[in-house]
C-alpha cells in the first residue's frame, strides 16, 4: 500500500519543554545529532519525492503534515512555500491536503493569515481547555505556555475557523473526563483527537505502574483507567442533541463496529500509510516508535538516495502493513480483532519480544470498545431493518 501521509519535520526543536514529552524526554536520542531546521535542499528534495510517489501510484489525495518540534519556529512563509511546492509538483489529478501541527504559542494573526492563504489548516496540541490541565506544558525557563496557547486557539476559532483543523489531546486519567471534554469544547474545535499516551510493556503509561507481562487473551484483567475515562467522555458526546465536535476515535470505533472502513493508528486493521522525513532528510517510521527504544523509527534511508518506494520495502513498514500477520496470537483470536486491530503498534512493544504482543492498553481497549458496542446496540435495537 503506498504512503498517503507524509510527515515533514520542518523544524526539529521545540520552544516548549513539556515534562512528559516522549520525543525529547524519552529513550530516543537521534534528534540530538540532527540540524534544528530542515535546509532548503531537504525540503526541495522532499517535494520531489512526494510528487514521484504520487505519480507512481496514481494517488488522488496526499496528506502533507508539517511537524516538529514546533514547526512554526521555521516561519509561516517557509511552511507555505513547501506546501505550494508539493502542490505544484504532484500530478494535476492529485489533491494535497496540508496541515501544520503546533502548540499554538506562536500563532499570530499575520502567521495564521499566511497559512490560511496558502490552504494550510492548523491543528493544535493541548492537554485540555483549562490552565490547570496544561501545567506540564512549560517553556524551557519553566514559564507556563497556556496564556499564549489559549490565545492562539481562540484566534483560530474566532477569526480563521476554516483553517482550524482541531485539537489533539493526550488522555490523562487523573483529570475529570467530562470537565476535560467540555473545557475543550470551549475552544470550539471542529474535531478532537483523543490519544493514549505512548507507553508500552517495558515503560508503562501513567496510571498503569505495573503492566506486568503481555497476557494471553483480552479482557479487563486489571483496572482500566483509560478505558473508563474514554467511556465516560463517550457517554457525554454520544447523546448530545447535536454534534458538538467530531471525536475521531469515537467515530472510527463506531464505523468499525458497523463494518465500515476507518483509518486510525489506534484501531482497526488498515495498513499504515504514514512516513516521516526528518530535518536532515532521513526517512523514518512514525515518531511514536521512538517511545520504545533509541533508533526504533530508523530505516537507514534518506530522500537524497532513496525513494518512498524503497521505504515501502523496509521490514518495519512491511510489518506495519501485514495486518493480522503482525499480531500476537491472542490478538488474532480475539472477538474484537477487526475493531481493536491490536491497538497502536508502539504500545505493543516489550524489550526482548519486540512488537508481537497485545497492546499494553489491551484491557482498556476491551473496556472501551465493548462499551461503545453496547451503546450502539441499544441505540439501534428498535431501528427498522
N, C-alpha and C positions, 0 to 999 in steps of 0.2 A: 504494500500500500504506500503510495507516495506521500511525502510530507505535505501538509496543508497549512501548517502553522510554523512560522519562523520567528523565533525569539532572538532579537538582536541586542546585544549588550553595547549600547552606545556609550555608556559610562559605567565603569566598574567600581566606583566608590559611592559612598552614601553620606549625606550630610547629617544623618541620624545615627545613633548608636543604641538601637533597641537591644535591651539586655537579653532577650530570648532569641535573637536572630540566628537561625540555623546556618545561614550563609557565611557570616563573618565571625560568629562565635562558636560554630560547630566544628566537626573534625576535619573538614576540607580546608586546605591552606593554599590551593592553587591560585587563588585570586591575588595573593601577595606578590607574585612574580609577574603579573600582567600589567600592562600600561593602564593608567587611570581612565583614559578616554580612547575610544577607537579612532585610529588615524583615518584620514580621508581615503587612503588606498584600501583599507579594510572595508569601509562602508561601500565604496565603489565596486569592489570585487564581490561583496555580498549581494549587492543588487543584481549583478550579472549572474551569479549562481542561482538566485531565486528565479530569475527570468528563464534561465536554462532549464531548471527543474519544471517550471510551469509549462514550458513549451514541450518538453519531452513527454510529459504525462497528460497533456491536454487539460490542464486544470482550469476550471471555470471560476474558482474562487481561491484566494490566498489570504491568510491572516498574517499580518505583519505586526508583531508586538515589540514595541520599543521599550527596553528594560534596562535594569541596572543591578545593583546600586540604585542611585537616583538618577534617572535618565535626563531630567531637566538640568542637571549640572552641565550637560553638554550644550545647552541652549536650545530654545524652541526653534530657531532658524535651522540649526543642523538637523533636528528631528524632521522638520518639514522638508528639507532638501532630500533626505534619504527616502522619505515616503514618496515624494514626487519622482525620484529616480527609479524606484522599483515600479511604480505605475507606468512610467514611460517605457520601461524595457520588457515588461511581460507582454505576452500576446494580447491583441485587441480584445479577444473574447474572454480574457481573464480579468476579474474584478479584485482589486486589492483593498482589504478592509484593515485599516491601520488603527492601532490603539497604543497609547502610552500608559504604562502603569507607574503611578507616582505616589509619594507620601503626602502630596498636596501642599507641602510647606512653601514651595517655590512658585505656586500658581499666582499669577497676577493677571489683571485684565489684558495687558498687552500680550503676554505669553499665551493665554488661552485663546485670544483672538487670532493669533498666528496659527495655532494648532487647528482651530476650527476652520479657518480659511483654507487650510490645506487638507481638510477632510480627515483629521485625526481626532478620534474620540479619546476621552480621558477616563481611565479607571483609577480609583483612589483606594489606597490601603490604610485602614484604620483598625483600631482594636475595639471600637464601639463609638457611640454617639455622645458620650459624656466625658468630661475631663477625668473623672475617676476611672474610666476604662482605659485611658491612654497614659497612665503614669510611667509605664516602662518604655514609652517611645520618647526618648530624650535626645538632645543633640550631644556632640562629643564633650561639651562642657557641663553636661548634666541638666541643661535647661529644658523645660517642657516644650514639646512640639505642638501641643493641642491648639493654642491660640492661632498659630499660622495655618495648621492643617484644617481646622474647622472653618476658618475664613476662606481657604481655598475651595473646600467642598461646597460651601454656601454660594461662592461666586459661580461655580458651575451650575448649581440648581437655580439660582436667581437670573443669571444673565446668559448662560450658554447651555440650556437644557438639551439641545440637540447634540451637543458634543459630550454630554455626560454619559459615560458607559456604565457606571455603577460603583459599588463599594465592595472591596474584598476584606473579609474579617476572619481571623483565625478563632475558632471556638475556644473559649475558656470556661470550663465547667464551674469555676468558682464564682462566676458572675450570675446574676439573676437573668435567666434566658428571656423572659418577656420584657423586662426593663431594657435589656440589651437590644432586642429587636425593635422595640418602639423608639428607642433613642436614635437608632439608625434611620428609621422612617422619618424622623425629624429633619434629616439632611436630604430628604426627597430623592433617593437614588432610584433610577429606573430598574435596577437589578442589584441583587445581593449575591455574593459568593461566600458561603459559609464553609470554611476549610478546616479539616482536622490538623492539629499540629504535627509536624514531621518528626514523629518518633518511630521506634522500631523495637524489636525484642531485646537488642543489646543496650539501647538507650531509650528506655520507655518514656512516653509522653507524660507531662504533668498530670497528676491525679491518678496515675497508674504506677505507683512506685515500685511494685514488684510484679512485673509482667509474667515472670516465670518462663516456661518454655512453650513453644507453639503446641496447641492442642491437636487432637486427632479428629475433632469434629466441631461443628458450630454450636452456638447456644451461649446463654449468659452464665458461664461457669464462674464469673466474678462480678463484682459491682460494675455497672455500666454508666459512668458519669457522663460520657459523651453522647451515648445513645439516649439517655434520659433528657439531656439538655436539648438535643435536636428534636426529640419527640415533643417536648413542651413548646418549642418555637413553632413546630408544625401545627400543633393544635391552636396556636394563636393565629397563624397565617391562613390555614385551610378554611375555616368557617366565616372569614371576613365577608362582608356584604359586597365588596368589590376587591379587585386585585390591587392591593396597596403597592406592591412591588413584586417583581419576579424574584424568586429564590431558586437559583439554578439547581441546587442539589435536590430540592423538593420536586421541581418539575421533572427532572430527569428520572428520579426514583419512580414517580407516577407513570411516566412514559414507559419505562422498562417493565413495570408491573402490568401494564396494558399491552405489552408485546410490541411496543413502538421503538424505533431507533432512538438512541440518546448518546450524546458524546460528552464524556467526562472521564477524567483520570481516576476518579474516586469510585465510580460504579460502572457496571456493565462490562461487556467483553470486547468492545470495539478496539481494534489495534491502535496503538499510539501513532500519531501523525505529527508529532512536535519535534523540532530540532533547534539547537541553540548555537549562535555564533558569538564567541567571546570577544573582548576588546582587541585581542591580538590576532583575530581571525581563526582561532581554534574552533573546530566543530565539536560540540559536546552534546551529550544527552541532557535531559531536563535537570534543572538545578536541584530539585527535591532529592535526587540521588545523593547529593553531597552531604545530606544529613546522615548517611550510612557510614561512610569512611572516606578518607582522603583519596582523591582521584577517582571516586566511584563513577563520575559522569564522563570521564575521559574516553576519547575514541582513538587518539593518535592521528587524527585527520585535521586538515585546515583548508580554508576556502581558496588558497592560492594553488595548492597542489591536488585538491580532491573535489569531486562533485558531491552533491547531496545524494546522488545515486550510490556513490561509494559508501556514504553513511548508512543507507538502507541495508547494506550488506554487512554492517558491523554486528558482531554476535549479540551485543547488548540491545541493539534496536530489533534484531531478529527475535530475540526473546520477548521483547515488549509487544511484538506483533503476532506472537504464536498462539494467542487466545488461551484456550483451556490447556494446551500442551505445556504452558509455562507455570501452571498452578500446582499447588501441593495436592496430594491425593485426597485429603479431607475436603478441599475446595471443590474438586471435580465431582464429588458425590453429594455435595450439599444441595438441598432443595432450593436454596436461594441463589444458586450459581449465576443464572442469567441476569439477575438484578444486581447482586453484590459484585460479581466478577472477580472475587478475591480481594477486593479493596485496592487501595492505592499501592502501586508497585514498591515504592520506597518504604512503605510501612510493613513490608513482609520480611525485611532484612534481619538476619541473625548471624553474628560472627561464627564462622565455622560451617554454616549451611547455606549461606547466600540468601537468595530471594525466593527460594522454593519453599515457602512457608505460608500459612494463613496470615492475614493482616494482624498486627498487634491489636487492632481495633475490632477483631472478629466478633467478640461478644457485643460491642457497641453497635456494630453494623447490623447484627442479627436483631437486636432490640429495636433499632430504628426502622429497618425495612419491614419487619413484622407489624410494627405499629402503624406505619403508613398503609400497608396492605389491609389492615383491619379497618382503618378509617375509609379507605376506598371501597371495600366490600360493603360496609354499612351504607355508604352514600349511593351505591349503585344497586342495592338489593331490590328496590322497587322500580328500577328503570325498565321501560319497555324493551323488549328484545326483538 
